[in-house]
Amino acid sequence: MGVNESEDFTKEKLVNRINQLMAKRAKFYEQADIIIDTDDSSVGRTVDKIIKLLKEADINNEL
């Protein structure tokens, strides 16, 4: 589904599309070595979490 300005994107269609993409990607997300909860986090705080986890992984030779 490409973005086309002439298409009628209703809220329902957008929610359905997001759900389709999440279902399609779920198997890949489940394989992640690191999972970061980004709900209620700013971009800066999320970046800090990523850097911290990457440093910890590197210290433990996990990268």
N, CA, C, O and CB atoms as a CASP TS submission, in Angstrom:
PFRMAT TS
TARGET T0000
AUTHOR 0000-0000-0000
METHOD Language model
MODEL 1
PARENT N/A
ATOM      1  N   MET     1       0.856  -1.170   0.000  1.00  0.00           N
ATOM      2  CA  MET     1       0.000   0.000   0.000  1.00  0.00           C
ATOM      3  C   MET     1       0.894   1.222   0.000  1.00  0.00           C
ATOM      4  O   MET     1       1.548   1.505   1.004  1.00  0.00           O
ATOM      5  CB  MET     1      -0.970   0.004   1.220  1.00  0.00           C
ATOM      6  N   GLY     2       0.937   1.935  -1.075  1.00  0.00           N
ATOM      7  CA  GLY     2       1.731   3.144  -1.161  1.00  0.00           C
ATOM      8  C   GLY     2       0.923   4.359  -0.759  1.00  0.00           C
ATOM      9  O   GLY     2      -0.305   4.314  -0.688  1.00  0.00           O
ATOM     10  N   VAL     3       1.620   5.429  -0.500  1.00  0.00           N
ATOM     11  CA  VAL     3       0.932   6.659  -0.129  1.00  0.00           C
ATOM     12  C   VAL     3       0.557   7.387  -1.404  1.00  0.00           C
ATOM     13  O   VAL     3       1.417   7.714  -2.222  1.00  0.00           O
ATOM     14  CB  VAL     3       1.817   7.557   0.794  1.00  0.00           C
ATOM     15  N   ASN     4      -0.714   7.634  -1.567  1.00  0.00           N
ATOM     16  CA  ASN     4      -1.236   8.329  -2.730  1.00  0.00           C
ATOM     17  C   ASN     4      -2.167   9.409  -2.221  1.00  0.00           C
ATOM     18  O   ASN     4      -3.133   9.124  -1.513  1.00  0.00           O
ATOM     19  CB  ASN     4      -1.968   7.353  -3.714  1.00  0.00           C
ATOM     20  N   GLU     5      -1.879  10.645  -2.580  1.00  0.00           N
ATOM     21  CA  GLU     5      -2.668  11.761  -2.056  1.00  0.00           C
ATOM     22  C   GLU     5      -4.142  11.655  -2.413  1.00  0.00           C
ATOM     23  O   GLU     5      -4.984  12.204  -1.702  1.00  0.00           O
ATOM     24  CB  GLU     5      -2.120  13.067  -2.573  1.00  0.00           C
ATOM     25  N   SER     6      -4.472  10.972  -3.485  1.00  0.00           N
ATOM     26  CA  SER     6      -5.869  10.879  -3.893  1.00  0.00           C
ATOM     27  C   SER     6      -6.621   9.788  -3.142  1.00  0.00           C
ATOM     28  O   SER     6      -7.849   9.724  -3.215  1.00  0.00           O
ATOM     29  CB  SER     6      -5.955  10.625  -5.377  1.00  0.00           C
ATOM     30  N   GLU     7      -5.896   8.919  -2.414  1.00  0.00           N
ATOM     31  CA  GLU     7      -6.567   7.856  -1.664  1.00  0.00           C
ATOM     32  C   GLU     7      -7.236   8.431  -0.431  1.00  0.00           C
ATOM     33  O   GLU     7      -6.764   9.399   0.165  1.00  0.00           O
ATOM     34  CB  GLU     7      -5.571   6.753  -1.265  1.00  0.00           C
ATOM     35  N   ASP     8      -8.334   7.819  -0.070  1.00  0.00           N
ATOM     36  CA  ASP     8      -9.069   8.232   1.116  1.00  0.00           C
ATOM     37  C   ASP     8      -8.564   7.428   2.307  1.00  0.00           C
ATOM     38  O   ASP     8      -8.959   6.278   2.497  1.00  0.00           O
ATOM     39  CB  ASP     8     -10.602   8.041   0.923  1.00  0.00           C
ATOM     40  N   PHE     9      -7.694   8.031   3.106  1.00  0.00           N
ATOM     41  CA  PHE     9      -7.165   7.348   4.282  1.00  0.00           C
ATOM     42  C   PHE     9      -8.033   7.677   5.481  1.00  0.00           C
ATOM     43  O   PHE     9      -7.907   8.741   6.088  1.00  0.00           O
ATOM     44  CB  PHE     9      -5.694   7.747   4.545  1.00  0.00           C
ATOM     45  N   THR    10      -8.895   6.766   5.806  1.00  0.00           N
ATOM     46  CA  THR    10      -9.707   6.946   6.998  1.00  0.00           C
ATOM     47  C   THR    10      -8.924   6.414   8.187  1.00  0.00           C
ATOM     48  O   THR    10      -7.961   5.663   8.027  1.00  0.00           O
ATOM     49  CB  THR    10     -11.085   6.229   6.862  1.00  0.00           C
ATOM     50  N   LYS    11      -9.340   6.803   9.358  1.00  0.00           N
ATOM     51  CA  LYS    11      -8.683   6.320  10.572  1.00  0.00           C
ATOM     52  C   LYS    11      -8.718   4.793  10.625  1.00  0.00           C
ATOM     53  O   LYS    11      -7.734   4.160  11.005  1.00  0.00           O
ATOM     54  CB  LYS    11      -9.356   6.916  11.828  1.00  0.00           C
ATOM     55  N   GLU    12      -9.837   4.213  10.250  1.00  0.00           N
ATOM     56  CA  GLU    12      -9.980   2.753  10.272  1.00  0.00           C
ATOM     57  C   GLU    12      -8.986   2.091   9.329  1.00  0.00           C
ATOM     58  O   GLU    12      -8.375   1.084   9.686  1.00  0.00           O
ATOM     59  CB  GLU    12     -11.408   2.348   9.894  1.00  0.00           C
ATOM     60  N   LYS    13      -8.817   2.638   8.137  1.00  0.00           N
ATOM     61  CA  LYS    13      -7.866   2.074   7.177  1.00  0.00           C
ATOM     62  C   LYS    13      -6.436   2.163   7.709  1.00  0.00           C
ATOM     63  O   LYS    13      -5.650   1.228   7.562  1.00  0.00           O
ATOM     64  CB  LYS    13      -7.974   2.800   5.825  1.00  0.00           C
ATOM     65  N   LEU    14      -6.112   3.291   8.324  1.00  0.00           N
ATOM     66  CA  LEU    14      -4.768   3.458   8.862  1.00  0.00           C
ATOM     67  C   LEU    14      -4.498   2.480  10.000  1.00  0.00           C
ATOM     68  O   LEU    14      -3.428   1.876  10.064  1.00  0.00           O
ATOM     69  CB  LEU    14      -4.567   4.889   9.344  1.00  0.00           C
ATOM     70  N   VAL    15      -5.460   2.325  10.891  1.00  0.00           N
ATOM     71  CA  VAL    15      -5.311   1.382  11.999  1.00  0.00           C
ATOM     72  C   VAL    15      -5.165  -0.035  11.463  1.00  0.00           C
ATOM     73  O   VAL    15      -4.325  -0.793  11.949  1.00  0.00           O
ATOM     74  CB  VAL    15      -6.516   1.472  12.962  1.00  0.00           C
ATOM     75  N   ASN    16      -5.958  -0.401  10.482  1.00  0.00           N
ATOM     76  CA  ASN    16      -5.860  -1.734   9.876  1.00  0.00           C
ATOM     77  C   ASN    16      -4.489  -1.954   9.245  1.00  0.00           C
ATOM     78  O   ASN    16      -3.909  -3.032   9.376  1.00  0.00           O
ATOM     79  CB  ASN    16      -6.958  -1.924   8.820  1.00  0.00           C
ATOM     80  N   ARG    17      -3.975  -0.948   8.571  1.00  0.00           N
ATOM     81  CA  ARG    17      -2.666  -1.058   7.921  1.00  0.00           C
ATOM     82  C   ARG    17      -1.554  -1.216   8.964  1.00  0.00           C
ATOM     83  O   ARG    17      -0.649  -2.032   8.795  1.00  0.00           O
ATOM     84  CB  ARG    17      -2.396   0.180   7.038  1.00  0.00           C
ATOM     85  N   ILE    18      -1.630  -0.444  10.019  1.00  0.00           N
ATOM     86  CA  ILE    18      -0.634  -0.559  11.085  1.00  0.00           C
ATOM     87  C   ILE    18      -0.678  -1.951  11.698  1.00  0.00           C
ATOM     88  O   ILE    18       0.366  -2.557  11.940  1.00  0.00           O
ATOM     89  CB  ILE    18      -0.868   0.512  12.171  1.00  0.00           C
ATOM     90  N   ASN    19      -1.869  -2.456  11.947  1.00  0.00           N
ATOM     91  CA  ASN    19      -2.011  -3.807  12.505  1.00  0.00           C
ATOM     92  C   ASN    19      -1.435  -4.863  11.569  1.00  0.00           C
ATOM     93  O   ASN    19      -0.799  -5.813  12.024  1.00  0.00           O
ATOM     94  CB  ASN    19      -3.483  -4.114  12.787  1.00  0.00           C
ATOM     95  N   GLN    20      -1.653  -4.705  10.262  1.00  0.00           N
ATOM     96  CA  GLN    20      -1.093  -5.637   9.282  1.00  0.00           C
ATOM     97  C   GLN    20       0.435  -5.624   9.330  1.00  0.00           C
ATOM     98  O   GLN    20       1.075  -6.675   9.338  1.00  0.00           O
ATOM     99  CB  GLN    20      -1.583  -5.286   7.865  1.00  0.00           C
ATOM    100  N   LEU    21       1.003  -4.428   9.361  1.00  0.00           N
ATOM    101  CA  LEU    21       2.461  -4.309   9.400  1.00  0.00           C
ATOM    102  C   LEU    21       3.040  -4.883  10.689  1.00  0.00           C
ATOM    103  O   LEU    21       4.066  -5.563  10.661  1.00  0.00           O
ATOM    104  CB  LEU    21       2.874  -2.849   9.254  1.00  0.00           C
ATOM    105  N   MET    22       2.393  -4.613  11.806  1.00  0.00           N
ATOM    106  CA  MET    22       2.869  -5.145  13.086  1.00  0.00           C
ATOM    107  C   MET    22       2.832  -6.673  13.087  1.00  0.00           C
ATOM    108  O   MET    22       3.763  -7.316  13.573  1.00  0.00           O
ATOM    109  CB  MET    22       2.018  -4.592  14.248  1.00  0.00           C
ATOM    110  N   ALA    23       1.777  -7.249  12.552  1.00  0.00           N
ATOM    111  CA  ALA    23       1.667  -8.712  12.494  1.00  0.00           C
ATOM    112  C   ALA    23       2.759  -9.292  11.597  1.00  0.00           C
ATOM    113  O   ALA    23       3.357 -10.317  11.924  1.00  0.00           O
ATOM    114  CB  ALA    23       0.268  -9.135  11.976  1.00  0.00           C
ATOM    115  N   LYS    24       3.015  -8.637  10.472  1.00  0.00           N
ATOM    116  CA  LYS    24       4.030  -9.104   9.532  1.00  0.00           C
ATOM    117  C   LYS    24       5.434  -9.015  10.137  1.00  0.00           C
ATOM    118  O   LYS    24       6.282  -9.864   9.864  1.00  0.00           O
ATOM    119  CB  LYS    24       3.962  -8.290   8.235  1.00  0.00           C
ATOM    120  N   ARG    25       5.678  -7.998  10.950  1.00  0.00           N
ATOM    121  CA  ARG    25       7.004  -7.764  11.523  1.00  0.00           C
ATOM    122  C   ARG    25       7.226  -8.477  12.856  1.00  0.00           C
ATOM    123  O   ARG    25       8.363  -8.565  13.320  1.00  0.00           O
ATOM    124  CB  ARG    25       7.217  -6.289  11.708  1.00  0.00           C
ATOM    125  N   ALA    26       6.174  -8.981  13.475  1.00  0.00           N
ATOM    126  CA  ALA    26       6.255  -9.547  14.827  1.00  0.00           C
ATOM    127  C   ALA    26       7.343 -10.610  14.954  1.00  0.00           C
ATOM    128  O   ALA    26       8.072 -10.630  15.946  1.00  0.00           O
ATOM    129  CB  ALA    26       4.918 -10.145  15.219  1.00  0.00           C
ATOM    130  N   LYS    27       7.459 -11.490  13.965  1.00  0.00           N
ATOM    131  CA  LYS    27       8.456 -12.568  14.064  1.00  0.00           C
ATOM    132  C   LYS    27       9.877 -12.015  14.131  1.00  0.00           C
ATOM    133  O   LYS    27      10.751 -12.615  14.757  1.00  0.00           O
ATOM    134  CB  LYS    27       8.327 -13.523  12.870  1.00  0.00           C
ATOM    135  N   PHE    28      10.105 -10.884  13.492  1.00  0.00           N
ATOM    136  CA  PHE    28      11.428 -10.266  13.539  1.00  0.00           C
ATOM    137  C   PHE    28      11.651  -9.560  14.875  1.00  0.00           C
ATOM    138  O   PHE    28      12.739  -9.628  15.446  1.00  0.00           O
ATOM    139  CB  PHE    28      11.598  -9.274  12.379  1.00  0.00           C
ATOM    140  N   TYR    29      10.622  -8.889  15.363  1.00  0.00           N
ATOM    141  CA  TYR    29      10.727  -8.215  16.657  1.00  0.00           C
ATOM    142  C   TYR    29      11.002  -9.219  17.770  1.00  0.00           C
ATOM    143  O   TYR    29      11.745  -8.920  18.704  1.00  0.00           O
ATOM    144  CB  TYR    29       9.444  -7.430  16.960  1.00  0.00           C
ATOM    145  N   GLU    30      10.415 -10.394  17.678  1.00  0.00           N
ATOM    146  CA  GLU    30      10.586 -11.422  18.706  1.00  0.00           C
ATOM    147  C   GLU    30      12.007 -11.979  18.740  1.00  0.00           C
ATOM    148  O   GLU    30      12.407 -12.586  19.732  1.00  0.00           O
ATOM    149  CB  GLU    30       9.602 -12.554  18.476  1.00  0.00           C
ATOM    150  N   GLN    31      12.764 -11.781  17.679  1.00  0.00           N
ATOM    151  CA  GLN    31      14.141 -12.279  17.612  1.00  0.00           C
ATOM    152  C   GLN    31      15.154 -11.290  18.184  1.00  0.00           C
ATOM    153  O   GLN    31      16.346 -11.590  18.240  1.00  0.00           O
ATOM    154  CB  GLN    31      14.502 -12.598  16.178  1.00  0.00           C
ATOM    155  N   ALA    32      14.701 -10.144  18.598  1.00  0.00           N
ATOM    156  CA  ALA    32      15.598  -9.091  19.075  1.00  0.00           C
ATOM    157  C   ALA    32      16.353  -9.517  20.324  1.00  0.00           C
ATOM    158  O   ALA    32      15.786 -10.127  21.231  1.00  0.00           O
ATOM    159  CB  ALA    32      14.815  -7.818  19.356  1.00  0.00           C
ATOM    160  N   ASP    33      17.633  -9.188  20.358  1.00  0.00           N
ATOM    161  CA  ASP    33      18.446  -9.444  21.543  1.00  0.00           C
ATOM    162  C   ASP    33      18.194  -8.386  22.617  1.00  0.00           C
ATOM    163  O   ASP    33      18.301  -8.658  23.813  1.00  0.00           O
ATOM    164  CB  ASP    33      19.935  -9.478  21.173  1.00  0.00           C
ATOM    165  N   ILE    34      17.864  -7.204  22.177  1.00  0.00           N
ATOM    166  CA  ILE    34      17.603  -6.094  23.088  1.00  0.00           C
ATOM    167  C   ILE    34      16.233  -5.521  22.767  1.00  0.00           C
ATOM    168  O   ILE    34      15.919  -5.243  21.609  1.00  0.00           O
ATOM    169  CB  ILE    34      18.708  -4.996  22.981  1.00  0.00           C
ATOM    170  N   ILE    35      15.426  -5.348  23.796  1.00  0.00           N
ATOM    171  CA  ILE    35      14.098  -4.750  23.627  1.00  0.00           C
ATOM    172  C   ILE    35      14.027  -3.526  24.523  1.00  0.00           C
ATOM    173  O   ILE    35      14.319  -3.603  25.716  1.00  0.00           O
ATOM    174  CB  ILE    35      12.950  -5.773  23.970  1.00  0.00           C
ATOM    175  N   ILE    36      13.645  -2.412  23.953  1.00  0.00           N
ATOM    176  CA  ILE    36      13.573  -1.162  24.697  1.00  0.00           C
ATOM    177  C   ILE    36      12.149  -0.640  24.644  1.00  0.00           C
ATOM    178  O   ILE    36      11.581  -0.441  23.570  1.00  0.00           O
ATOM    179  CB  ILE    36      14.567  -0.115  24.132  1.00  0.00           C
ATOM    180  N   ASP    37      11.585  -0.422  25.815  1.00  0.00           N
ATOM    181  CA  ASP    37      10.248   0.149  25.908  1.00  0.00           C
ATOM    182  C   ASP    37      10.359   1.647  25.641  1.00  0.00           C
ATOM    183  O   ASP    37      10.992   2.374  26.407  1.00  0.00           O
ATOM    184  CB  ASP    37       9.598  -0.135  27.310  1.00  0.00           C
ATOM    185  N   THR    38       9.751   2.100  24.566  1.00  0.00           N
ATOM    186  CA  THR    38       9.825   3.513  24.208  1.00  0.00           C
ATOM    187  C   THR    38       8.543   4.267  24.527  1.00  0.00           C
ATOM    188  O   THR    38       8.438   5.465  24.260  1.00  0.00           O
ATOM    189  CB  THR    38      10.140   3.654  22.744  1.00  0.00           C
ATOM    190  N   ASP    39       7.570   3.569  25.096  1.00  0.00           N
ATOM    191  CA  ASP    39       6.337   4.245  25.487  1.00  0.00           C
ATOM    192  C   ASP    39       6.669   5.278  26.551  1.00  0.00           C
ATOM    193  O   ASP    39       7.407   4.993  27.494  1.00  0.00           O
ATOM    194  CB  ASP    39       5.273   3.231  26.006  1.00  0.00           C
ATOM    195  N   ASP    40       6.138   6.440  26.403  1.00  0.00           N
ATOM    196  CA  ASP    40       6.319   7.527  27.376  1.00  0.00           C
ATOM    197  C   ASP    40       7.775   7.958  27.532  1.00  0.00           C
ATOM    198  O   ASP    40       8.131   8.524  28.565  1.00  0.00           O
ATOM    199  CB  ASP    40       5.781   7.103  28.719  1.00  0.00           C
ATOM    200  N   SER    41       8.620   7.710  26.545  1.00  0.00           N
ATOM    201  CA  SER    41      10.017   8.142  26.596  1.00  0.00           C
ATOM    202  C   SER    41      10.289   9.144  25.488  1.00  0.00           C
ATOM    203  O   SER    41       9.768   9.036  24.378  1.00  0.00           O
ATOM    204  CB  SER    41      10.973   6.937  26.476  1.00  0.00           C
ATOM    205  N   SER    42      11.117  10.116  25.821  1.00  0.00           N
ATOM    206  CA  SER    42      11.531  11.077  24.801  1.00  0.00           C
ATOM    207  C   SER    42      12.574  10.412  23.903  1.00  0.00           C
ATOM    208  O   SER    42      13.106   9.352  24.230  1.00  0.00           O
ATOM    209  CB  SER    42      12.100  12.384  25.451  1.00  0.00           C
ATOM    210  N   VAL    43      12.852  11.041  22.785  1.00  0.00           N
ATOM    211  CA  VAL    43      13.869  10.511  21.875  1.00  0.00           C
ATOM    212  C   VAL    43      15.216  10.456  22.594  1.00  0.00           C
ATOM    213  O   VAL    43      15.933   9.460  22.503  1.00  0.00           O
ATOM    214  CB  VAL    43      13.970  11.379  20.587  1.00  0.00           C
ATOM    215  N   GLY    44      15.552  11.521  23.302  1.00  0.00           N
ATOM    216  CA  GLY    44      16.828  11.571  24.014  1.00  0.00           C
ATOM    217  C   GLY    44      16.968  10.464  25.041  1.00  0.00           C
ATOM    218  O   GLY    44      18.021   9.836  25.147  1.00  0.00           O
ATOM    219  N   ARG    45      15.911  10.228  25.792  1.00  0.00           N
ATOM    220  CA  ARG    45      15.942   9.169  26.817  1.00  0.00           C
ATOM    221  C   ARG    45      16.081   7.792  26.153  1.00  0.00           C
ATOM    222  O   ARG    45      16.793   6.926  26.660  1.00  0.00           O
ATOM    223  CB  ARG    45      14.654   9.218  27.697  1.00  0.00           C
ATOM    224  N   THR    46      15.404   7.597  25.031  1.00  0.00           N
ATOM    225  CA  THR    46      15.504   6.332  24.302  1.00  0.00           C
ATOM    226  C   THR    46      16.923   6.122  23.788  1.00  0.00           C
ATOM    227  O   THR    46      17.464   5.020  23.881  1.00  0.00           O
ATOM    228  CB  THR    46      14.504   6.299  23.131  1.00  0.00           C
ATOM    229  N   VAL    47      17.522   7.172  23.250  1.00  0.00           N
ATOM    230  CA  VAL    47      18.908   7.082  22.770  1.00  0.00           C
ATOM    231  C   VAL    47      19.844   6.731  23.922  1.00  0.00           C
ATOM    232  O   VAL    47      20.742   5.904  23.768  1.00  0.00           O
ATOM    233  CB  VAL    47      19.347   8.413  22.109  1.00  0.00           C
ATOM    234  N   ASP    48      19.633   7.360  25.071  1.00  0.00           N
ATOM    235  CA  ASP    48      20.460   7.055  26.247  1.00  0.00           C
ATOM    236  C   ASP    48      20.346   5.583  26.633  1.00  0.00           C
ATOM    237  O   ASP    48      21.343   4.947  26.975  1.00  0.00           O
ATOM    238  CB  ASP    48      20.050   7.940  27.437  1.00  0.00           C
ATOM    239  N   LYS    49      19.131   5.044  26.577  1.00  0.00           N
ATOM    240  CA  LYS    49      18.922   3.628  26.901  1.00  0.00           C
ATOM    241  C   LYS    49      19.673   2.733  25.916  1.00  0.00           C
ATOM    242  O   LYS    49      20.315   1.758  26.309  1.00  0.00           O
ATOM    243  CB  LYS    49      17.416   3.287  26.889  1.00  0.00           C
ATOM    244  N   ILE    50      19.582   3.078  24.637  1.00  0.00           N
ATOM    245  CA  ILE    50      20.254   2.285  23.596  1.00  0.00           C
ATOM    246  C   ILE    50      21.765   2.302  23.814  1.00  0.00           C
ATOM    247  O   ILE    50      22.413   1.257  23.769  1.00  0.00           O
ATOM    248  CB  ILE    50      19.910   2.828  22.184  1.00  0.00           C
ATOM    249  N   ILE    51      22.319   3.480  24.048  1.00  0.00           N
ATOM    250  CA  ILE    51      23.766   3.600  24.258  1.00  0.00           C
ATOM    251  C   ILE    51      24.199   2.791  25.474  1.00  0.00           C
ATOM    252  O   ILE    51      25.200   2.076  25.422  1.00  0.00           O
ATOM    253  CB  ILE    51      24.169   5.079  24.433  1.00  0.00           C
ATOM    254  N   LYS    52      23.456   2.899  26.556  1.00  0.00           N
ATOM    255  CA  LYS    52      23.784   2.154  27.778  1.00  0.00           C
ATOM    256  C   LYS    52      23.778   0.649  27.515  1.00  0.00           C
ATOM    257  O   LYS    52      24.704  -0.059  27.912  1.00  0.00           O
ATOM    258  CB  LYS    52      22.787   2.499  28.905  1.00  0.00           C
ATOM    259  N   LEU    53      22.736   0.165  26.848  1.00  0.00           N
ATOM    260  CA  LEU    53      22.636  -1.271  26.574  1.00  0.00           C
ATOM    261  C   LEU    53      23.725  -1.749  25.616  1.00  0.00           C
ATOM    262  O   LEU    53      24.249  -2.852  25.772  1.00  0.00           O
ATOM    263  CB  LEU    53      21.265  -1.599  25.996  1.00  0.00           C
ATOM    264  N   LEU    54      24.065  -0.927  24.633  1.00  0.00           N
ATOM    265  CA  LEU    54      25.134  -1.302  23.705  1.00  0.00           C
ATOM    266  C   LEU    54      26.484  -1.355  24.410  1.00  0.00           C
ATOM    267  O   LEU    54      27.292  -2.245  24.146  1.00  0.00           O
ATOM    268  CB  LEU    54      25.194  -0.316  22.534  1.00  0.00           C
ATOM    269  N   LYS    55      26.728  -0.399  25.310  1.00  0.00           N
ATOM    270  CA  LYS    55      27.977  -0.422  26.076  1.00  0.00           C
ATOM    271  C   LYS    55      28.039  -1.659  26.963  1.00  0.00           C
ATOM    272  O   LYS    55      29.079  -2.310  27.053  1.00  0.00           O
ATOM    273  CB  LYS    55      28.113   0.853  26.932  1.00  0.00           C
ATOM    274  N   GLU    56      26.933  -1.981  27.615  1.00  0.00           N
ATOM    275  CA  GLU    56      26.890  -3.173  28.461  1.00  0.00           C
ATOM    276  C   GLU    56      27.118  -4.435  27.634  1.00  0.00           C
ATOM    277  O   GLU    56      27.831  -5.341  28.065  1.00  0.00           O
ATOM    278  CB  GLU    56      25.545  -3.259  29.199  1.00  0.00           C
ATOM    279  N   ALA    57      26.522  -4.494  26.463  1.00  0.00           N
ATOM    280  CA  ALA    57      26.687  -5.658  25.592  1.00  0.00           C
ATOM    281  C   ALA    57      28.133  -5.770  25.128  1.00  0.00           C
ATOM    282  O   ALA    57      28.676  -6.872  25.053  1.00  0.00           O
ATOM    283  CB  ALA    57      25.740  -5.570  24.378  1.00  0.00           C
ATOM    284  N   ASP    58      28.758  -4.643  24.819  1.00  0.00           N
ATOM    285  CA  ASP    58      30.147  -4.645  24.367  1.00  0.00           C
ATOM    286  C   ASP    58      31.076  -5.085  25.496  1.00  0.00           C
ATOM    287  O   ASP    58      32.028  -5.830  25.265  1.00  0.00           O
ATOM    288  CB  ASP    58      30.551  -3.250  23.855  1.00  0.00           C
ATOM    289  N   ILE    59      30.805  -4.629  26.703  1.00  0.00           N
ATOM    290  CA  ILE    59      31.606  -5.025  27.864  1.00  0.00           C
ATOM    291  C   ILE    59      31.531  -6.537  28.060  1.00  0.00           C
ATOM    292  O   ILE    59      32.516  -7.176  28.431  1.00  0.00           O
ATOM    293  CB  ILE    59      31.125  -4.291  29.141  1.00  0.00           C
ATOM    294  N   ASN    60      30.375  -7.085  27.812  1.00  0.00           N
ATOM    295  CA  ASN    60      30.178  -8.526  27.969  1.00  0.00           C
ATOM    296  C   ASN    60      30.475  -9.296  26.686  1.00  0.00           C
ATOM    297  O   ASN    60      30.174 -10.486  26.586  1.00  0.00           O
ATOM    298  CB  ASN    60      28.759  -8.808  28.415  1.00  0.00           C
ATOM    299  N   ASN    61      31.068  -8.612  25.705  1.00  0.00           N
ATOM    300  CA  ASN    61      31.414  -9.218  24.413  1.00  0.00           C
ATOM    301  C   ASN    61      30.219  -9.852  23.722  1.00  0.00           C
ATOM    302  O   ASN    61      30.345 -10.897  23.083  1.00  0.00           O
ATOM    303  CB  ASN    61      32.490 -10.259  24.604  1.00  0.00           C
ATOM    304  N   GLU    62      29.070  -9.224  23.849  1.00  0.00           N
ATOM    305  CA  GLU    62      27.857  -9.749  23.231  1.00  0.00           C
ATOM    306  C   GLU    62      27.623  -9.183  21.836  1.00  0.00           C
ATOM    307  O   GLU    62      26.755  -9.674  21.115  1.00  0.00           O
ATOM    308  CB  GLU    62      26.664  -9.452  24.106  1.00  0.00           C
ATOM    309  N   LEU    63      28.376  -8.165  21.444  1.00  0.00           N
ATOM    310  CA  LEU    63      28.170  -7.566  20.119  1.00  0.00           C
ATOM    311  C   LEU    63      28.963  -8.303  19.072  1.00  0.00           C
ATOM    312  O   LEU    63      28.916  -7.944  17.896  1.00  0.00           O
ATOM    313  CB  LEU    63      28.558  -6.089  20.121  1.00  0.00           C
TER
END
